[in-house]
Amino acid sequence: APSMKEHEFRSLPLGIYQKEVLRTIGAPLGTRLCPENQVCWDYSRNANSDANYYFRVLVFDANKRLVSRHMGYNLGD
């Protein structure tokens, strides 16, 4: 997301509610349903399958609390 600062993403404490995340780093670029009734917020867009790109994802439980944070670099095909 354009307004998101990397250090703020990394410092989000587990257990924080979605509304607090929105206040801290802004809205995600997209959301999707994930396994186990969780919701994933994507703060990066997938590039073409043959391109390398950074990814940043927050995972929330059914109570809208942050349960995990994923970030890294995806190597394209």
Salt bridges, closest charged atoms under 4 A:
GLU6 OE2 - ARG10 NE 3.28
GLU6 OE1 - ARG56 NE 2.66
ASP42 OD2 - ARG32 NE 2.88
